[in-house]
Amino acid sequence: MPIQHFAAPPHVKAPPLSFATRVGDLLFVSGIPGFDTHGALPDGFEAQFANVVVNIKRVLDEAGATTRDLVKVNVLLTRPTDVAAMNALYAGAFGPPPFPARTTCVVQALPDPKMLIEIEAVASLAK
């Protein structure tokens, strides 16, 4: 079964990875941090969360999917104080219920010390 790779947008300086890969009816979305369209990382959690959602939706759209096709989401946060805000923002971004399965972890750090959140996901492309 061939693997299809989805590259980062041309304006995004990304590490050596695909933003997503598709194999069969599954799309694996790499961890997406909160960078904006200019590659800048805003200071606030809500702004970073919004950028993550925009970038995930772009990757899903490119693969022919939506957030309703998500089956599993992993959320990485660097501050436990952001969990409640993340839950509220997440409900709006990935709702209405039923929501995808999800794991939320608070980690010591992400690759850039300014990163407050990163989300990776798996979507079903079976129609």
Residue pairs with C-beta under 8 A, 6 or more apart in sequence:
1 23
1 24
2 23
3 21
3 22
3 23
4 21
4 22
4 23
5 18
5 20
5 21
6 18
6 19
6 20
6 21
6 22
6 59
6 62
6 63
7 18
7 19
8 14
8 19
9 37
9 58
11 37
11 38
11 39
12 35
12 39
13 39
15 111
17 30
18 30
19 29
19 30
19 32
19 55
19 59
20 27
20 28
20 29
20 30
20 59
20 62
20 63
21 27
21 28
22 28
22 63
22 125
25 124
25 125
25 126
26 122
26 123
26 124
26 125
27 59
27 60
27 63
27 65
27 69
27 122
27 123
27 124
27 125
28 120
28 121
28 122
29 56
29 59
29 60
29 120
29 121
29 122
29 123
30 120
31 74
31 76
31 118
31 119
31 120
32 52
32 55
32 56
32 59
32 118
32 119
32 120
33 41
33 48
33 51
33 52
33 110
33 111
33 112
33 115
33 117
33 118
34 41
34 42
34 47
34 48
34 49
34 50
34 51
34 52
34 115
34 116
34 117
34 118
35 41
35 51
35 55
36 42
36 47
36 51
41 48
41 112
41 114
41 115
42 48
42 51
43 114
45 79
45 82
45 85
45 86
45 116
45 117
46 85
46 89
48 115
48 116
48 117
49 85
49 86
49 89
49 90
49 93
49 117
50 89
52 117
52 118
52 119
53 93
56 67
56 119
56 121
57 66
57 67
60 66
60 67
60 69
60 70
60 123
63 123
63 125
64 125
65 123
65 124
65 125
67 93
67 94
69 123
69 124
69 125
70 94
70 100
70 121
70 122
70 123
71 100
71 101
71 122
71 123
71 124
72 100
72 101
72 102
72 103
72 121
72 122
73 94
73 100
73 101
73 102
73 103
73 119
73 120
73 121
73 122
74 102
74 103
74 104
74 105
74 119
74 120
74 121
75 86
75 90
75 102
75 103
75 104
75 105
75 117
75 118
75 119
76 105
76 106
76 107
76 110
76 117
76 118
76 119
76 120
77 83
77 86
77 104
77 105
77 106
77 107
77 116
77 117
78 106
78 107
78 108
78 109
78 110
78 115
78 116
78 117
79 106
79 116
80 106
82 116
82 117
83 104
83 106
86 104
86 117
90 99
90 102
91 99
94 100
100 121
110 116
110 118
